[in-house]
Amino acid sequence: MGFVTVATLEQLSDGAVLKVQVAEQELLIYRVGTAILAVSARCTHLQVSLPAHQENGVVTCAFHGAQFELLSGQCRSYPNSPKLLDSNQSHDLRIYPVRILENRVQVDCD
């Protein structure tokens, strides 16, 4: 699929989070200063859709409270479940490559 346009720079003010659908991928597009990042919009616990709202660069799953940093996708907190605490399993959100081309925000979902 390659890079796909998901927004324009005007649609993303500083601190804004935009939820977009690209093919079968639901993504959160986040702008902080001049940096624009894209992460999966699905919680890594039960694949619940994450909200298009952030507080201090963190998005929180409304279903069970897992928290993820939007800059890195890193999981900051996770529900306490023995099944989910497998040390071989990553709880971080997937990060997608982003580029800006002629004022368009593009994401590579491959």
C-alpha positions as CSV (number, residue, x, y, z in Angstrom):
1,M,0.0,0.0,0.0
2,G,2.8,2.4,0.8
3,F,2.2,6.0,2.1
4,V,-1.4,7.1,2.2
5,T,-2.6,10.7,2.9
6,V,-4.5,10.8,6.2
7,A,-4.8,14.5,7.0
8,T,-3.4,18.0,6.2
9,L,-1.2,20.0,8.5
10,E,-4.1,22.4,9.1
11,Q,-6.2,19.6,10.6
12,L,-3.6,18.9,13.3
13,S,-3.0,21.7,15.7
14,D,-0.3,21.3,18.4
15,G,-1.4,18.6,20.9
16,A,-4.2,17.4,18.6
17,V,-5.1,13.8,18.2
18,L,-6.9,12.6,15.1
19,K,-8.3,9.1,14.6
20,V,-8.2,7.8,11.1
21,Q,-9.0,4.6,9.3
22,V,-6.6,3.4,6.6
23,A,-7.6,0.1,5.0
24,E,-8.2,-2.2,8.0
25,Q,-5.9,-0.2,10.3
26,E,-7.3,2.3,12.9
27,L,-4.7,4.9,13.7
28,L,-4.1,7.8,16.0
29,I,-2.3,10.7,14.4
30,Y,-0.7,13.0,17.1
31,R,1.1,16.3,16.7
32,V,3.4,17.8,19.2
33,G,5.2,20.9,18.0
34,T,6.5,20.1,14.5
35,A,6.6,16.4,15.1
36,I,3.7,14.2,13.8
37,L,3.4,10.6,14.9
38,A,1.1,7.7,14.1
39,V,0.3,4.8,16.4
40,S,-2.2,2.0,16.4
41,A,-5.6,3.1,17.8
42,R,-6.3,-0.3,19.3
43,C,-5.4,-1.2,22.9
44,T,-3.1,-4.2,23.0
45,H,-5.2,-5.9,25.7
46,L,-8.5,-6.6,24.0
47,Q,-8.1,-4.6,20.8
48,V,-10.6,-2.0,22.1
49,S,-10.6,1.3,20.1
50,L,-8.6,4.0,21.9
51,P,-10.0,7.5,22.2
52,A,-8.8,10.4,20.1
53,H,-8.0,12.3,23.3
54,Q,-4.7,12.7,25.0
55,E,-3.5,14.2,28.3
56,N,0.1,15.1,28.7
57,G,1.0,13.0,25.6
58,V,-0.7,9.9,27.0
59,V,-3.8,8.1,25.7
60,T,-5.9,6.0,28.1
61,C,-8.0,3.0,27.2
62,A,-11.6,3.7,28.4
63,F,-12.3,0.0,28.8
64,H,-9.7,-0.9,31.5
65,G,-7.3,2.0,32.0
66,A,-4.2,0.9,30.1
67,Q,-2.1,3.9,29.3
68,F,0.2,4.5,26.3
69,E,2.7,7.3,25.4
70,L,1.8,8.7,22.0
71,L,5.4,9.8,21.2
72,S,6.8,6.2,21.5
73,G,3.8,3.9,21.7
74,Q,5.2,2.6,25.0
75,C,2.8,1.1,27.4
76,R,2.9,2.9,30.8
77,S,0.4,0.8,32.7
78,Y,-1.5,-2.3,32.0
79,P,-4.3,-4.2,33.7
80,N,-3.1,-6.8,36.2
81,S,-3.8,-10.2,34.7
82,P,-1.5,-13.2,34.8
83,K,-2.4,-14.0,31.1
84,L,-1.3,-10.5,30.1
85,L,1.9,-10.4,32.1
86,D,3.8,-12.8,29.8
87,S,7.3,-11.4,29.6
88,N,7.6,-12.4,25.9
89,Q,4.6,-10.3,24.9
90,S,4.9,-6.6,24.1
91,H,2.1,-4.3,25.2
92,D,3.4,-1.3,23.3
93,L,1.3,0.2,20.5
94,R,2.6,-0.2,16.9
95,I,4.3,2.9,15.5
96,Y,3.8,3.8,11.8
97,P,6.2,5.8,9.6
98,V,5.0,9.3,8.8
99,R,6.0,11.8,6.2
100,I,4.9,15.3,5.2
101,L,4.5,15.9,1.5
102,E,3.2,19.2,0.2
103,N,1.3,20.0,3.4
104,R,-0.3,16.4,3.5
105,V,0.3,14.1,6.4
106,Q,1.0,10.6,5.0
107,V,1.3,7.3,6.9
108,D,2.8,4.0,5.7
109,C,0.6,1.2,7.0
110,D,2.7,-1.7,5.5
